[in-house]
Amino acid sequence: MSTTVAPRSSQPVPEAVDGEVHVGPIGRLGRYTATHFRTVLVGWLLVALVLGFFAPKVEKALSGAGWEASGSQSAQARKLVERDFVGLGSYGLMTVVYSPTQTIGSPAFRSAIAGVEQTLRSNRAVRTVLAPAPGLSISADGHTAIVQAGAARDPNGMVAAADSLKGTLHKLSSGGVVVNLTGAAGMWSDFNAANRSAMLKSEVISWPVTLGIMLLAFGSLVAAGLPLMLTMVGLLAAAGSLYLGTLITPISIWAMNFALMFALALGIDYALFLVMRFRGAFFGSDLDAEQATAVTMDTAGKAVLFSGVTVLISLTAVMLVPSPAFRSMSLGIMLAVIFVLAATLTLLPAVLTKLGPKVDKLSLPWVKSNPPALHRSTRFAAWGERLWRHPLRYGLAALIVLLVLAYPVTQLKTSMPSIKVVPSSDSSRIGYNQVQAAMGPGATGPLQIVAPAADAAAVARLAKGDPGIAQVMPTQPGSGGLALVTAIPRQDPSNPAVGATIERLRGELPAGALLGGAVAENHDLQSLLASKTSLVIGVVLVLGFLLLLFALQAPLLAAAGVLTNLLATGAAFGVSKWIFQDGDLHSLLGFQPQGFLDAWGPVFFFAMIFAISMDYTMFLLSSAKEHWDRSHDAKDAMVNAMAHSGRVVFAAAAVMVAVFFTFAISGPLPPKEMGIILGVAVLLDAALVRLLLLPVLLRLMGARAWYLPRWARRLLPDVRFGH
């Protein structure tokens, strides 16, 4: 008995052995899930129930800090200050009491200060409270005073304390006197809250938009709901796993935000690719649902597996940055990817088999008119034919556009985020501005120099003589034979001149002295990111090339896939330079330009963009390899790759762009950066690279694209995406 696929669907013809389609390991996994629906369903229900039990607890368990360079001089200095100077380090609490009409001597002002001191002393996260002192924490005009509180917990604990205290402290405002909590802990508290609100707003917008696009792409409400099922299962499992992870090590709240975004984006990508292939195999042939699932998993499922591994590899490279926030964010995304990938390879094929023809239930009117066209698009086939006839006309145009967009990357500046990332109405930003107005721009970013007590006088003289220092506070003696010298820079903490001051002082300080403070911690993290960017990018490119080589068995094509990914990424960062560094479109998008891109962008967003781009690369080139292995005809491989995967890439990109751009219209600046950069990257990658430039390269390389040296043929396993 032989089973053939209808010729009009243009799919490779499966071979039948003993009445079954012959498939590889992934296909056999698909067949197993197809024939063991109850086992698979019960397994995933157990995963959802167990991890779902912990999922609601994750938000309160995630940390609000972690933005530091582990082991840096500033991190060491903070730990010494917290230990030997009653916790008055960079994450100590700073409460600003201000009145435009009253001064420190008025009853209302004194009452507000007393209330602040009492509130702070009653909190277990506070180790000590320092009352405002003339010349130190009271402005010259007497209208502004600062109450300082030493930290009794680590940075994550102090951000949590700021969460609980800032509202209570602000309620102490009365009689024309205003109270605001600021400082590093207060700013991260406000920023995380604004970010969380932005994410929720984006979710409300993105879910219905996503469902609408999915309905148009699938033509069936049942089929359109499958990606959302994967997303919800993956996110629920990832959230529960993150909570369990917090019992072992602090995990950034951003890990959950990015996990949500990637679960939605990749769940849709993977489900779109598999469901499209299943419908083409089931409706366009004589295969039953079980065999159609096996064929789907042996082809599209294999491509999804390689794509998921590529995403994990890209994110693993970010782990090379020794910063708790970066590593935990990568961990959050990787957990979401692992669960979504696992659900795609097991739960989705089981559900598809169970649904069978019901996958098209609640269809749009035109869906059932031509079932085989569900897998092969005549429009994209015609587009492939056009590119084959006129490769240079279209290829050069796409290349020129991408190079023009990528050129601004050569002038890209990066820095750690300034106070502008916090909403202007939040207490930390209001207090920050009040301190700067009353005591100078550098007052919000003091440098803390911890030195042996014997060197304290020399350190103070050195700091006073530095041109970047406006004021040096009286030396504070501490326990353990140490002394603390606090120096106030002349410039705002986000000014590059402060970084130069830090480096200059460190080069002159005596041995054993450590320079820290919140601004120094940002400086050290920025320096760390700059030093690791090339390494992360290099590792991602090399591992991406090796994985493509393993999957495609074609060195030239693997190199083309990686280089075109790099081109699309450069173009996206070029656009981000215009928008965020130069301030173009800032009025439309509703943000204040900082004059630079946030320093984590080049490392973190590069890995994310590359991971997403590899999705489309794998979808397109795995289809091309499937047809090349069958016909060994370069034109057949290129045109049919466009015909079979072009619509999938187009629909998946449309969903991702819609999801990412929802982040651009809400919340503080970093989510806007993420939404714009990722959205533009996906748009350029799909429109100019995967559906234009890469097919043109396939055309120009011809059969050479698939050349594999004999020595490599002996080393690499035989990977095929067809039968």
C-alpha positions in Angstrom: 0.0 0.0 0.0 1.3 3.5 -0.8 0.1 6.8 0.4 0.6 9.8 -1.8 0.0 13.5 -1.4 -2.2 15.3 -3.9 0.2 16.8 -6.6 -1.5 20.1 -6.5 -0.4 20.7 -3.0 3.2 20.5 -4.2 4.3 18.6 -1.1 7.0 15.9 -1.2 5.5 12.4 -1.4 5.8 10.3 1.8 6.9 6.7 1.5 4.7 4.1 3.1 6.1 1.1 5.0 3.6 -1.5 6.2 0.8 1.0 5.8 2.5 3.8 7.7 4.3 6.8 6.4 8.1 6.5 7.1 9.2 9.3 9.4 12.2 10.2 11.6 12.5 10.6 15.4 10.5 13.9 15.5 7.8 12.4 13.3 7.7 9.3 15.5 7.3 11.6 18.5 4.3 13.2 16.7 2.8 9.8 16.0 3.2 8.9 19.6 1.4 12.0 20.8 -1.3 11.5 18.2 -2.0 8.0 19.5 -1.6 8.8 23.2 -3.8 11.8 23.5 -5.0 11.1 27.0 -1.4 10.5 28.3 -0.2 13.8 26.8 -3.2 15.7 28.0 -3.0 14.4 31.5 0.8 15.1 31.6 0.3 18.7 30.6 -2.7 19.1 33.0 -0.4 18.0 35.8 2.3 20.4 34.7 -0.3 23.2 34.5 -1.8 22.4 37.9 1.5 21.9 39.8 3.3 24.9 38.3 0.1 26.9 38.0 -0.4 26.7 41.8 2.8 28.7 42.2 2.3 31.0 39.3 0.1 33.7 41.1 2.9 34.1 43.7 5.6 34.9 41.2 5.1 38.7 40.9 5.6 39.4 44.6 8.6 37.0 44.7 10.6 38.5 41.8 13.2 41.1 42.7 13.2 44.7 41.8 17.0 45.3 41.7 20.0 43.3 40.4 21.3 45.9 38.0 24.9 45.7 39.0 28.2 44.3 37.7 28.8 41.4 40.0 32.2 41.6 41.8 32.8 45.2 40.6 34.5 47.8 42.8 31.2 49.6 43.3 29.4 46.4 44.4 32.2 45.7 46.9 32.1 49.3 48.2 28.3 49.0 48.7 28.6 45.9 50.8 31.3 47.5 53.0 29.1 50.6 53.5 26.1 48.5 54.4 28.2 46.5 56.8 30.3 49.1 58.5 28.4 52.4 58.1 24.9 51.5 59.4 23.6 50.6 55.9 24.0 54.1 54.4 24.9 52.7 51.0 23.5 53.3 47.5 20.3 51.4 48.4 19.6 53.3 51.6 16.3 55.2 51.5 16.3 59.0 50.8 13.1 60.9 51.7 12.8 64.5 50.5 10.7 67.0 52.5 10.1 70.1 50.6 8.0 73.3 50.7 8.0 76.3 48.4 6.7 78.5 51.1 7.9 77.1 54.4 11.4 76.3 55.8 12.9 73.8 58.1 12.0 75.9 61.2 8.2 76.0 60.6 6.0 73.7 62.7 4.4 72.0 59.6 7.9 71.3 58.2 9.2 69.9 61.5 6.0 67.8 61.9 6.5 66.3 58.5 10.1 65.4 59.3 9.1 63.9 62.6 6.5 61.8 60.8 9.0 60.6 58.2 11.5 59.6 60.9 8.9 57.7 62.9 7.6 55.9 59.8 11.1 54.9 58.7 12.2 53.7 62.2 9.1 51.4 62.4 10.1 49.5 59.2 12.2 46.4 59.6 14.1 47.1 56.4 15.6 50.3 58.0 18.7 49.9 60.1 19.1 53.5 61.2 17.6 57.0 60.5 19.6 60.2 60.1 17.8 63.4 60.7 18.5 66.3 58.3 21.7 68.2 59.2 22.7 71.8 58.2 25.3 71.8 55.4 24.8 68.2 54.7 21.2 67.4 54.0 19.4 70.7 54.4 19.4 73.2 51.5 20.9 76.6 52.0 17.5 78.3 51.7 15.9 75.8 54.2 13.1 74.8 51.9 14.4 71.3 51.2 15.6 68.6 53.7 16.6 65.0 53.3 15.9 62.2 55.8 18.3 59.3 55.2 17.7 55.7 56.3 20.3 52.9 56.4 19.5 49.7 54.6 18.9 46.6 56.8 18.3 44.4 53.7 19.9 43.7 50.3 19.1 45.8 47.3 16.1 43.6 46.4 14.8 43.9 49.9 15.2 47.7 49.9 13.3 48.1 46.6 10.5 46.0 48.2 10.7 48.3 51.2 10.3 51.3 49.0 7.3 49.7 47.4 5.6 49.6 50.8 6.8 52.9 52.2 6.5 55.4 49.4 2.7 55.7 49.6 2.7 56.0 53.4 5.5 58.6 53.3 3.8 60.7 50.7 0.6 60.8 52.8 2.6 62.7 55.4 2.4 65.7 53.1 0.3 68.5 54.5 0.1 72.2 55.1 2.1 73.0 51.9 4.9 70.6 52.8 5.4 67.7 50.4 7.1 64.3 51.2 8.6 62.1 48.4 10.8 59.0 48.6 13.6 59.0 46.1 17.1 57.5 45.8 18.1 54.2 44.0 15.5 52.0 45.8 12.7 54.5 45.3 13.5 55.0 41.6 13.6 51.3 40.9 10.4 50.9 42.8 8.6 53.5 40.7 10.2 52.3 37.5 9.2 48.7 38.1 5.6 49.7 38.9 5.4 51.8 35.8 6.8 49.0 33.7 4.4 46.5 35.2 1.5 48.8 34.4 2.8 49.2 30.8 3.0 45.5 30.4 -0.6 45.0 31.6 -1.8 47.7 29.2 0.1 46.1 26.3 -1.4 42.7 27.1 -4.9 44.1 27.0 -4.2 45.6 23.6 -2.1 42.8 22.1 -4.3 39.8 22.9 -7.3 40.8 20.8 -5.1 42.2 18.0 -3.2 38.9 18.0 -6.4 36.9 17.8 -7.7 39.0 14.9 -4.5 38.5 12.9 -4.5 34.8 13.7 -8.1 34.5 12.5 -7.1 36.1 9.2 -4.0 33.9 8.9 -5.7 30.6 9.8 -9.2 31.4 8.5 -10.6 29.4 11.4 -11.4 30.4 15.0 -10.5 27.0 16.3 -7.1 27.0 14.5 -6.5 30.6 15.6 -7.0 29.6 19.2 -4.3 26.9 19.2 -1.4 29.4 19.4 -3.0 31.1 22.3 -3.4 27.7 24.0 0.3 27.1 23.7 1.1 30.6 25.0 -1.1 30.2 28.1 0.3 26.8 28.9 3.9 27.9 28.4 3.5 31.1 30.3 1.7 29.4 33.2 4.5 26.8 33.5 7.2 29.4 33.1 5.7 31.6 35.8 5.5 28.7 38.3 9.1 27.7 37.5 10.3 31.3 38.0 8.7 31.3 41.4 10.4 28.1 42.4 13.6 29.7 41.1 13.2 32.6 43.4 13.5 30.2 46.3 17.1 29.5 45.2 18.3 32.8 43.8 16.9 36.4 43.2 15.2 36.7 39.8 14.4 40.1 38.2 10.8 41.1 37.7 11.8 41.8 34.1 12.2 38.1 33.6 8.5 37.7 33.8 7.8 40.5 31.4 10.1 39.1 28.7 8.9 35.6 29.3 5.3 36.8 28.6 6.4 38.5 25.4 8.4 35.5 24.1 5.8 33.0 25.1 3.2 34.9 23.0 5.5 35.5 20.1 7.1 32.1 19.8 3.9 30.2 20.7 2.3 31.9 17.7 5.2 31.3 15.4 5.5 27.6 16.2 1.8 26.9 16.1 1.4 28.8 12.9 4.0 26.8 11.2 2.7 23.4 12.4 -1.0 24.1 12.0 -0.4 25.4 8.4 1.6 22.3 7.6 -0.9 19.9 9.2 -3.8 21.4 7.3 -1.9 21.1 4.1 -1.1 17.5 4.8 -4.5 16.5 6.0 -6.8 18.4 3.7 -4.5 18.2 0.6 -3.9 14.4 0.6 -5.3 11.1 1.5 -3.5 10.9 4.8 -5.6 10.4 8.0 -5.1 12.8 11.0 -2.5 10.5 12.7 -0.4 10.2 9.6 -0.7 13.9 8.8 0.5 14.7 12.2 3.5 12.4 11.8 4.4 14.1 8.5 3.9 17.5 10.0 6.2 16.8 12.9 8.8 15.2 10.6 9.0 18.4 8.6 7.7 21.5 10.3 8.2 20.0 13.8 11.9 19.4 13.1 12.3 23.0 11.9 10.5 24.2 15.1 12.9 22.2 17.2 16.0 23.7 15.5 14.5 27.2 15.8 13.8 26.7 19.5 17.3 25.4 20.1 18.7 28.5 18.3 16.6 30.8 20.5 18.0 29.1 23.6 21.5 29.3 22.3 21.2 33.0 21.7 19.9 33.7 25.1 22.5 31.5 26.7 25.1 33.9 25.3 23.6 36.7 27.4 24.6 34.6 30.5 28.2 35.7 29.7 27.3 39.1 31.3 27.9 38.7 35.0 24.9 40.7 36.2 22.0 39.2 38.2 19.3 41.1 36.3 20.7 40.1 32.9 21.1 36.4 33.8 17.7 36.1 35.5 16.0 37.8 32.5 17.6 35.3 30.2 16.5 32.5 32.5 12.9 33.7 32.4 12.8 33.8 28.6 14.5 30.4 28.3 12.0 28.8 30.7 9.1 30.2 28.6 10.8 29.0 25.4 11.4 25.5 26.8 7.8 25.1 27.9 6.3 26.6 24.7 8.7 24.4 22.6 7.8 21.3 24.6 4.0 22.0 24.3 4.5 22.6 20.5 6.2 19.2 20.1 3.8 17.2 22.2 0.5 18.9 23.2 -0.1 20.6 19.9 0.2 17.5 17.6 -2.0 15.6 20.0 -4.7 18.3 19.9 -4.4 18.5 16.1 -4.9 14.8 15.7 -7.9 14.9 18.0 -9.4 17.7 16.1 -8.7 16.4 12.6 -11.2 18.1 10.3 -12.6 20.1 13.2 -9.5 22.2 13.1 -11.4 24.3 10.5 -14.5 24.7 12.7 -15.9 28.2 12.9 -14.1 29.1 9.6 -14.2 32.2 7.6 -16.3 31.8 4.4 -13.4 31.3 1.9 -11.4 28.8 3.8 -13.0 25.5 2.6 -13.1 26.5 -1.0 -9.5 25.3 -1.7 -8.0 23.2 1.1 -4.7 22.4 -0.5 -4.0 26.2 -0.9 -3.8 26.2 2.9 -0.2 25.0 2.6 1.0 26.3 -0.7 0.4 30.0 -1.6 0.2 30.8 -5.3 0.9 34.5 -4.6 4.1 33.7 -2.8 5.0 31.2 -5.5 4.5 34.0 -8.1 6.7 36.3 -6.0 9.4 33.6 -5.9 9.2 33.3 -9.7 9.6 37.1 -10.0 12.6 37.1 -7.8 14.1 34.3 -9.8 13.7 36.3 -13.0 14.9 39.6 -11.6 17.2 38.9 -8.6 19.5 42.0 -8.9 16.7 44.5 -9.3 15.0 43.5 -6.0 18.1 42.2 -4.2 20.1 45.4 -4.6 17.2 47.6 -3.6 16.7 45.6 -0.4 20.4 45.6 0.4 20.7 49.4 -0.2 17.7 50.1 2.1 19.2 47.9 4.9 22.6 49.4 4.6 21.2 53.0 4.7 19.2 52.1 7.8 22.1 50.4 9.5 24.6 53.2 8.9 23.5 55.3 12.0 24.7 52.4 14.2 28.2 53.9 13.7 27.1 56.9 15.7 25.1 55.0 18.4 25.7 56.1 22.0 24.8 54.0 25.0 24.5 54.8 28.7 22.6 53.6 31.8 19.1 55.0 32.0 18.6 58.4 33.5 15.8 59.7 35.7 13.8 60.3 32.5 12.8 56.6 32.4 10.7 57.2 35.5 7.3 58.9 34.9 7.3 62.6 35.8 4.4 62.2 38.2 6.2 59.6 40.4 7.5 60.5 43.8 11.1 59.4 43.1 11.4 61.7 40.1 9.7 64.6 41.9 12.1 64.2 44.9 15.1 63.8 42.6 14.3 67.1 40.9 13.7 68.9 44.2 17.1 67.8 45.5 18.9 68.9 42.3 17.2 72.2 42.3 18.1 72.9 45.9 21.6 71.3 46.2 23.0 71.0 42.7 22.8 68.5 39.9 25.3 66.1 41.4 23.5 65.9 44.8 21.4 63.0 43.5 24.5 60.9 42.6 27.0 61.1 45.5 30.2 59.1 45.2 31.1 57.0 48.3 34.7 56.2 48.8 35.5 53.6 51.4 39.1 53.6 52.6 41.3 52.6 55.6 40.9 55.2 58.3 44.6 56.1 58.0 44.1 57.2 54.4 40.8 59.1 55.0 42.4 62.6 55.1 44.4 61.9 51.9 41.3 60.6 50.1 39.3 63.7 51.1 42.0 66.0 49.9 42.3 64.1 46.6 38.5 64.3 46.1 38.4 68.0 46.9 41.1 68.7 44.3 39.4 66.9 41.5 37.7 69.3 39.0 34.7 67.0 38.7 33.8 67.2 42.4 31.7 70.1 43.7 31.7 69.3 47.4 33.2 66.7 49.8 31.2 65.9 53.0 32.8 65.4 56.4 34.5 62.0 56.7 32.4 59.4 58.6 34.3 56.9 60.8 33.1 53.3 60.6 33.7 50.0 62.2 36.5 47.7 61.1 39.1 50.5 60.8 37.4 52.0 57.7 36.3 55.6 56.9 33.7 56.9 54.4 34.3 59.9 52.2 31.3 61.2 50.3 32.0 63.4 47.3 29.3 65.2 45.3 30.0 65.5 41.5 29.4 68.7 39.7 27.2 67.1 37.0 24.0 65.2 36.8 24.5 61.4 37.3 23.7 60.7 33.6 26.3 63.1 32.3 29.3 61.2 30.8 31.6 63.6 32.7 30.7 61.8 35.9 32.0 58.6 34.5 35.3 60.3 33.6 35.5 61.6 37.2 35.0 58.1 38.6 37.7 56.7 36.4 40.1 59.6 37.2 39.6 59.2 41.0 40.0 55.5 40.9 43.3 55.9 39.1 44.6 58.2 41.9 43.1 56.7 45.1 45.5 54.9 47.4 45.5 51.1 47.4 42.7 49.6 49.5 40.3 52.4 48.7 37.0 51.5 46.9 34.8 54.0 45.1 31.1 53.2 45.0 27.7 54.8 45.1 24.6 54.4 42.8 26.1 56.4 40.0 29.4 54.3 40.2 27.3 51.1 40.1 25.6 52.3 36.9 29.0 53.3 35.5 30.5 49.9 36.3 27.5 48.0 34.7 27.8 50.2 31.6 31.5 49.4 31.3 30.8 45.7 31.8 28.1 45.7 29.1 30.4 47.6 26.7 33.2 45.0 27.3 31.0 42.0 26.8 29.0 43.2 23.8 31.5 42.0 21.2 31.9 38.6 23.0 28.1 38.0 23.2 27.5 39.0 19.5 30.4 36.8 18.4 29.2 33.8 20.4 25.7 34.2 19.1 26.9 34.4 15.5 29.2 31.5 15.7 26.7 29.2 17.4 24.0 30.3 15.1 26.1 29.4 12.1 27.0 26.0 13.5 23.4 25.2 14.2 22.3 26.3 10.7 25.2 24.2 9.3 24.0 21.2 11.3 20.4 21.6 10.1 20.9 22.7 6.5 24.1 20.8 5.6 25.2 23.8 3.5 28.0 26.1 4.7 27.3 28.9 2.2 23.6 29.0 3.1 24.3 28.9 6.8 26.6 31.9 6.4 24.0 33.7 4.3 21.4 33.1 7.0 23.7 34.5 9.8 24.9 37.5 7.8 21.4 38.6 6.7 20.3 38.3 10.4 23.1 40.6 11.3 22.1 43.1 8.6 18.5 43.2 9.7 19.7 43.7 13.3 22.0 46.5 12.4 19.2 48.2 10.5 16.9 48.0 13.5 19.5 49.6 15.8 20.1 52.2 13.2 16.4 53.2 13.3 16.6 53.1 17.1 19.4 55.7 17.0 17.2 58.1 15.1 14.3 57.6 17.4 15.8 57.3 20.9 19.2 59.0 20.6 18.3 61.9 18.3 14.7 62.1 19.6 12.8 61.7 16.3 9.2 60.8 16.9 9.5 61.4 20.6 6.4 63.5 20.7 4.4 60.9 18.8 5.6 58.1 21.1 5.4 60.1 24.3 8.9 60.0 25.8 11.7 62.4 26.7 14.9 61.5 24.7 18.0 60.8 26.8 20.5 61.4 24.0 21.5 57.8 24.1 20.2 54.2 23.9 20.0 52.3 27.2 23.2 50.4 27.7 21.6 47.0 27.9 20.1 47.4 24.4 23.0 46.2 22.2 23.6 43.0 24.2 20.1 42.0 25.2 18.1 43.2 22.2 20.7 41.8 19.8 20.3 38.3 21.3 16.5 38.6 21.2 16.4 39.9 17.6 18.8 37.2 16.4 16.7 34.5 18.1 13.5 35.8 16.4 15.2 36.2 13.0 16.5 32.6 13.2 12.8 31.5 13.5 12.1 32.9 10.0 15.4 31.7 8.6 14.7 28.2 9.8 11.2 28.2 8.5 12.2 29.4 5.0 15.4 27.5 4.6 14.1 24.2 6.0 11.4 24.3 3.4 14.0 25.1 0.7 16.1 22.1 1.9 13.1 19.9 1.8 12.5 20.6 -1.9 16.3 20.6 -2.7 16.7 17.1 -1.2 13.7 15.9 -3.4 14.6 17.5 -6.7 18.1 18.9 -6.5 16.8 21.8 -8.6 17.8 25.3 -7.2 14.8 27.0 -8.7 12.4 24.4 -7.4 13.9 24.8 -3.9 13.7 28.6 -3.9 10.3 29.0 -5.4 8.6 26.3 -3.4 10.2 27.5 -0.2 8.5 30.9 -0.8 5.3 29.1 -1.8 5.2 26.9 1.3 6.7 29.2 4.0 6.2 32.7 2.7 2.7 33.1 4.1 3.8 31.6 7.4 6.7 34.1 7.7 4.4 37.0 6.7 1.6 36.1 9.2 4.0 35.4 12.0 5.8 38.7 11.4 2.5 40.5 11.4 1.6 39.1 14.8 5.0 39.9 16.3 5.1 43.4 14.9 1.6 44.0 16.4 2.6 42.6 19.8 5.9 44.5 20.0 4.5 47.8 18.9 1.9 47.6 21.7 4.8 48.0 24.1 5.9 51.2 22.2 2.6 53.0 23.0 2.6 52.5 26.7 4.7 52.8 29.8 8.2 54.2 30.5 11.1 54.5 28.0 12.8 51.0 28.2 9.6 49.1 27.2 9.3 51.6 24.3 12.8 50.9 23.3 12.1 47.2 23.4 8.9 47.4 21.4 10.3 49.7 18.7 13.6 47.9 18.2 12.1 44.4 18.2 9.1 45.5 16.1 11.2 47.3 13.5 13.7 44.4 13.4 10.9 41.8 12.8 9.3 44.1 10.1 12.6 44.6 8.3 13.6 41.0 8.7 10.4 39.6 7.2 9.8 42.2 4.5 13.4 42.8 3.2 15.4 39.8 4.3 13.4 36.6 4.5 11.0 37.4 1.7 13.4 39.2 -0.5 17.1 39.3 0.1 17.6 35.6 1.3 15.6 34.2 -1.7 17.7 36.4 -4.0 20.8 34.9 -2.5 19.4 31.4 -3.1 18.9 32.4 -6.7 22.4 33.9 -7.1 24.1 31.0 -5.4 22.1 28.4 -7.3 23.2 24.8 -6.7 26.4 26.2 -4.9 24.2 27.2 -2.0 23.8 23.5 -1.2 27.4 22.5 -1.6 28.9 20.4 1.3 32.5 19.4 1.3 33.2 15.7 1.6 35.0 16.1 4.9 32.0 17.9 6.4 29.7 15.3 5.0 31.5 12.7 7.0 31.3 14.7 10.2 27.7 16.0 10.0 24.7 13.7 10.5 22.2 13.5 7.6 19.4 15.9 8.5 16.4 16.1 6.2 13.1 18.0 6.5 11.2 15.9 4.0 10.7 12.3 3.0 
